[in-house]
Amino acid sequence: MANGDEREGGCVVFSDEELSEMSGVMRGGDYVEVTCGCTSHRYGDAVGRLRVFNNGDLEITCECTPGCQEDKLTPAAFEKHSGRETARKWKNNVWVIVNGEKVPLSKTVLLKYYNQASKNANGSNRSHNGRGCHRDEFVRCTRCNKERRFRLRTKEECRIHHDALADVNWKCADLSYDKIKCDDEEERASRRVYRGCTRSPTCKGCTSCVCFGCEICRFSDCSCQTCTDFTMNART
């Protein structure tokens, strides 16, 4: 068994001893996944699945309710989503279950690759899988004048946002993956600042979350100038 500081076959390596007492452990090709959570005094426990990728990136899929669609959250965004009153301390507030007890991430081995990645950060705009990162964006409804959030985690989601941005008559009812009506409240200003950047959820635009064009957010079957220019440049 390799020790916990080595990586084999592109996968984060934690020893069996390091993970033996943790709940919900699963090993993937380039990540380790465990059960995690965050506790709000008002709402109780929000449970999720934490993935630690081979380059140190952390990603949480929320399972707070059966219908929750929040996935690929940063720990800070998960902390905020859970309703934690003392947010911005996710290393202490987000926990995993070790030997039946809730233990803050800061007291586990799971952050050692994250901390190393932070030290080695050099302004790269690539995520754990080598693709361009994209923060959440907003489009304003032409009927109710409210801004609606668009998650840009996948190519399909990027295309939905791309088409909505190009539609001068876009309205809330056109949002396909969220059942939003014009009567629904707009996100609070304090919530809208959280944009899903891989470095900081309140980032206003850095090299980690501003993409200037990649295979995820540009489309060869789109005739707009932005996509046409990208497709032509990619062929040369």
Contacts in CASP RR format, 6 or more apart in sequence:
PFRMAT RR
TARGET T0000
AUTHOR 0000-0000-0000
METHOD contacts of the structure
MODEL  1
MANGDEREGGCVVFSDEELSEMSGVMRGGDYVEVTCGCTSHRYGDAVGRL
RVFNNGDLEITCECTPGCQEDKLTPAAFEKHSGRETARKWKNNVWVIVNG
EKVPLSKTVLLKYYNQASKNANGSNRSHNGRGCHRDEFVRCTRCNKERRF
RLRTKEECRIHHDALADVNWKCADLSYDKIKCDDEEERASRRVYRGCTRS
PTCKGCTSCVCFGCEICRFSDCSCQTCTDFTMNART
1 15 0 8 1.000
1 16 0 8 1.000
2 8 0 8 1.000
2 13 0 8 1.000
2 15 0 8 1.000
3 13 0 8 1.000
3 15 0 8 1.000
4 13 0 8 1.000
4 14 0 8 1.000
4 15 0 8 1.000
4 18 0 8 1.000
4 109 0 8 1.000
5 112 0 8 1.000
6 13 0 8 1.000
7 13 0 8 1.000
7 54 0 8 1.000
10 29 0 8 1.000
10 30 0 8 1.000
10 54 0 8 1.000
11 27 0 8 1.000
11 28 0 8 1.000
11 29 0 8 1.000
11 30 0 8 1.000
11 31 0 8 1.000
11 32 0 8 1.000
11 54 0 8 1.000
12 30 0 8 1.000
12 31 0 8 1.000
12 32 0 8 1.000
12 52 0 8 1.000
12 53 0 8 1.000
12 54 0 8 1.000
12 56 0 8 1.000
12 113 0 8 1.000
14 32 0 8 1.000
14 109 0 8 1.000
14 110 0 8 1.000
18 109 0 8 1.000
19 25 0 8 1.000
19 32 0 8 1.000
19 34 0 8 1.000
21 98 0 8 1.000
21 99 0 8 1.000
21 100 0 8 1.000
22 34 0 8 1.000
22 35 0 8 1.000
22 96 0 8 1.000
22 97 0 8 1.000
22 98 0 8 1.000
22 108 0 8 1.000
23 34 0 8 1.000
23 35 0 8 1.000
23 96 0 8 1.000
23 97 0 8 1.000
23 98 0 8 1.000
23 100 0 8 1.000
24 33 0 8 1.000
24 34 0 8 1.000
24 35 0 8 1.000
24 97 0 8 1.000
25 32 0 8 1.000
25 33 0 8 1.000
25 34 0 8 1.000
26 32 0 8 1.000
26 33 0 8 1.000
26 34 0 8 1.000
27 33 0 8 1.000
30 53 0 8 1.000
30 54 0 8 1.000
30 128 0 8 1.000
30 129 0 8 1.000
31 51 0 8 1.000
31 52 0 8 1.000
31 53 0 8 1.000
31 54 0 8 1.000
31 128 0 8 1.000
32 51 0 8 1.000
32 52 0 8 1.000
32 110 0 8 1.000
33 49 0 8 1.000
33 50 0 8 1.000
33 51 0 8 1.000
33 52 0 8 1.000
34 49 0 8 1.000
34 50 0 8 1.000
34 52 0 8 1.000
34 96 0 8 1.000
34 110 0 8 1.000
35 47 0 8 1.000
35 48 0 8 1.000
35 49 0 8 1.000
35 50 0 8 1.000
35 96 0 8 1.000
35 97 0 8 1.000
36 47 0 8 1.000
36 48 0 8 1.000
36 49 0 8 1.000
36 50 0 8 1.000
36 60 0 8 1.000
36 78 0 8 1.000
36 94 0 8 1.000
36 95 0 8 1.000
36 96 0 8 1.000
36 105 0 8 1.000
37 45 0 8 1.000
37 46 0 8 1.000
37 47 0 8 1.000
37 48 0 8 1.000
37 78 0 8 1.000
37 82 0 8 1.000
37 94 0 8 1.000
37 95 0 8 1.000
37 96 0 8 1.000
37 102 0 8 1.000
38 45 0 8 1.000
38 46 0 8 1.000
38 78 0 8 1.000
38 79 0 8 1.000
38 82 0 8 1.000
38 83 0 8 1.000
38 84 0 8 1.000
38 90 0 8 1.000
38 93 0 8 1.000
38 94 0 8 1.000
38 95 0 8 1.000
39 45 0 8 1.000
39 46 0 8 1.000
39 82 0 8 1.000
39 84 0 8 1.000
39 93 0 8 1.000
39 95 0 8 1.000
39 102 0 8 1.000
40 46 0 8 1.000
40 82 0 8 1.000
40 83 0 8 1.000
40 84 0 8 1.000
40 85 0 8 1.000
41 85 0 8 1.000
42 83 0 8 1.000
42 85 0 8 1.000
43 82 0 8 1.000
43 83 0 8 1.000
46 62 0 8 1.000
46 64 0 8 1.000
46 78 0 8 1.000
46 81 0 8 1.000
46 82 0 8 1.000
46 83 0 8 1.000
47 62 0 8 1.000
47 63 0 8 1.000
47 64 0 8 1.000
48 60 0 8 1.000
48 61 0 8 1.000
48 62 0 8 1.000
48 63 0 8 1.000
48 64 0 8 1.000
48 78 0 8 1.000
49 60 0 8 1.000
49 61 0 8 1.000
49 63 0 8 1.000
50 58 0 8 1.000
50 59 0 8 1.000
50 60 0 8 1.000
50 75 0 8 1.000
50 94 0 8 1.000
50 96 0 8 1.000
50 110 0 8 1.000
51 58 0 8 1.000
51 59 0 8 1.000
51 60 0 8 1.000
51 61 0 8 1.000
52 58 0 8 1.000
52 110 0 8 1.000
52 113 0 8 1.000
52 114 0 8 1.000
53 59 0 8 1.000
53 113 0 8 1.000
53 128 0 8 1.000
54 113 0 8 1.000
54 128 0 8 1.000
55 113 0 8 1.000
55 117 0 8 1.000
55 128 0 8 1.000
56 113 0 8 1.000
56 114 0 8 1.000
56 116 0 8 1.000
56 117 0 8 1.000
56 128 0 8 1.000
57 114 0 8 1.000
57 117 0 8 1.000
57 127 0 8 1.000
57 128 0 8 1.000
57 198 0 8 1.000
58 74 0 8 1.000
58 75 0 8 1.000
58 110 0 8 1.000
58 114 0 8 1.000
59 72 0 8 1.000
59 73 0 8 1.000
59 74 0 8 1.000
59 128 0 8 1.000
60 71 0 8 1.000
60 72 0 8 1.000
60 73 0 8 1.000
60 74 0 8 1.000
60 75 0 8 1.000
60 77 0 8 1.000
60 78 0 8 1.000
60 94 0 8 1.000
61 70 0 8 1.000
61 71 0 8 1.000
61 72 0 8 1.000
61 73 0 8 1.000
62 68 0 8 1.000
62 70 0 8 1.000
62 71 0 8 1.000
62 73 0 8 1.000
62 78 0 8 1.000
62 81 0 8 1.000
62 82 0 8 1.000
64 70 0 8 1.000
64 81 0 8 1.000
64 82 0 8 1.000
69 177 0 8 1.000
69 178 0 8 1.000
70 78 0 8 1.000
70 81 0 8 1.000
71 153 0 8 1.000
72 153 0 8 1.000
73 81 0 8 1.000
73 196 0 8 1.000
74 196 0 8 1.000
74 197 0 8 1.000
74 198 0 8 1.000
74 201 0 8 1.000
75 90 0 8 1.000
75 91 0 8 1.000
75 94 0 8 1.000
75 105 0 8 1.000
76 87 0 8 1.000
76 88 0 8 1.000
76 90 0 8 1.000
76 194 0 8 1.000
76 200 0 8 1.000
76 201 0 8 1.000
77 194 0 8 1.000
77 196 0 8 1.000
77 201 0 8 1.000
78 90 0 8 1.000
78 94 0 8 1.000
79 87 0 8 1.000
79 88 0 8 1.000
79 89 0 8 1.000
79 90 0 8 1.000
79 93 0 8 1.000
79 94 0 8 1.000
80 87 0 8 1.000
80 191 0 8 1.000
80 194 0 8 1.000
80 201 0 8 1.000
84 93 0 8 1.000
86 93 0 8 1.000
87 93 0 8 1.000
90 105 0 8 1.000
91 104 0 8 1.000
91 105 0 8 1.000
91 106 0 8 1.000
91 111 0 8 1.000
92 104 0 8 1.000
92 105 0 8 1.000
92 106 0 8 1.000
93 104 0 8 1.000
94 104 0 8 1.000
94 105 0 8 1.000
95 102 0 8 1.000
95 103 0 8 1.000
95 104 0 8 1.000
95 105 0 8 1.000
96 102 0 8 1.000
96 103 0 8 1.000
96 105 0 8 1.000
96 108 0 8 1.000
96 110 0 8 1.000
97 103 0 8 1.000
98 108 0 8 1.000
105 111 0 8 1.000
121 199 0 8 1.000
123 206 0 8 1.000
123 207 0 8 1.000
123 208 0 8 1.000
124 207 0 8 1.000
124 208 0 8 1.000
125 132 0 8 1.000
125 133 0 8 1.000
125 207 0 8 1.000
125 208 0 8 1.000
125 209 0 8 1.000
125 210 0 8 1.000
125 211 0 8 1.000
126 132 0 8 1.000
126 133 0 8 1.000
127 133 0 8 1.000
127 198 0 8 1.000
131 214 0 8 1.000
131 215 0 8 1.000
131 216 0 8 1.000
132 211 0 8 1.000
132 213 0 8 1.000
132 214 0 8 1.000
132 216 0 8 1.000
133 197 0 8 1.000
133 198 0 8 1.000
133 208 0 8 1.000
133 209 0 8 1.000
133 211 0 8 1.000
134 152 0 8 1.000
134 153 0 8 1.000
134 158 0 8 1.000
134 209 0 8 1.000
134 211 0 8 1.000
134 216 0 8 1.000
134 217 0 8 1.000
135 152 0 8 1.000
135 195 0 8 1.000
135 196 0 8 1.000
135 197 0 8 1.000
135 203 0 8 1.000
135 205 0 8 1.000
135 209 0 8 1.000
135 210 0 8 1.000
136 149 0 8 1.000
136 150 0 8 1.000
136 151 0 8 1.000
136 152 0 8 1.000
136 194 0 8 1.000
136 195 0 8 1.000
136 196 0 8 1.000
137 149 0 8 1.000
137 150 0 8 1.000
137 152 0 8 1.000
137 161 0 8 1.000
137 165 0 8 1.000
137 195 0 8 1.000
138 147 0 8 1.000
138 148 0 8 1.000
138 149 0 8 1.000
138 150 0 8 1.000
138 192 0 8 1.000
139 147 0 8 1.000
139 148 0 8 1.000
139 150 0 8 1.000
139 161 0 8 1.000
139 164 0 8 1.000
139 165 0 8 1.000
139 170 0 8 1.000
140 146 0 8 1.000
140 147 0 8 1.000
140 148 0 8 1.000
141 147 0 8 1.000
141 148 0 8 1.000
141 170 0 8 1.000
141 171 0 8 1.000
141 172 0 8 1.000
141 182 0 8 1.000
142 168 0 8 1.000
142 169 0 8 1.000
142 170 0 8 1.000
142 171 0 8 1.000
143 171 0 8 1.000
143 172 0 8 1.000
143 182 0 8 1.000
144 171 0 8 1.000
144 172 0 8 1.000
144 182 0 8 1.000
144 183 0 8 1.000
146 172 0 8 1.000
146 182 0 8 1.000
146 184 0 8 1.000
146 186 0 8 1.000
147 186 0 8 1.000
147 187 0 8 1.000
147 192 0 8 1.000
148 172 0 8 1.000
148 175 0 8 1.000
148 178 0 8 1.000
148 180 0 8 1.000
148 186 0 8 1.000
149 187 0 8 1.000
149 192 0 8 1.000
150 157 0 8 1.000
150 160 0 8 1.000
150 161 0 8 1.000
150 164 0 8 1.000
150 175 0 8 1.000
151 157 0 8 1.000
152 158 0 8 1.000
152 161 0 8 1.000
152 217 0 8 1.000
154 216 0 8 1.000
155 215 0 8 1.000
155 216 0 8 1.000
155 217 0 8 1.000
157 177 0 8 1.000
158 216 0 8 1.000
158 217 0 8 1.000
159 219 0 8 1.000
160 175 0 8 1.000
160 176 0 8 1.000
160 177 0 8 1.000
162 217 0 8 1.000
162 219 0 8 1.000
162 222 0 8 1.000
162 227 0 8 1.000
164 170 0 8 1.000
164 174 0 8 1.000
164 175 0 8 1.000
166 224 0 8 1.000
167 174 0 8 1.000
171 182 0 8 1.000
172 180 0 8 1.000
172 181 0 8 1.000
172 182 0 8 1.000
172 184 0 8 1.000
173 180 0 8 1.000
173 181 0 8 1.000
173 182 0 8 1.000
193 202 0 8 1.000
194 201 0 8 1.000
194 202 0 8 1.000
195 201 0 8 1.000
195 202 0 8 1.000
195 203 0 8 1.000
195 205 0 8 1.000
195 209 0 8 1.000
196 203 0 8 1.000
196 209 0 8 1.000
197 203 0 8 1.000
197 205 0 8 1.000
197 206 0 8 1.000
197 208 0 8 1.000
197 209 0 8 1.000
198 208 0 8 1.000
198 209 0 8 1.000
199 206 0 8 1.000
199 208 0 8 1.000
199 209 0 8 1.000
200 206 0 8 1.000
203 209 0 8 1.000
211 217 0 8 1.000
213 230 0 8 1.000
215 234 0 8 1.000
218 226 0 8 1.000
218 227 0 8 1.000
218 230 0 8 1.000
218 231 0 8 1.000
219 227 0 8 1.000
220 227 0 8 1.000
220 231 0 8 1.000
222 228 0 8 1.000
END
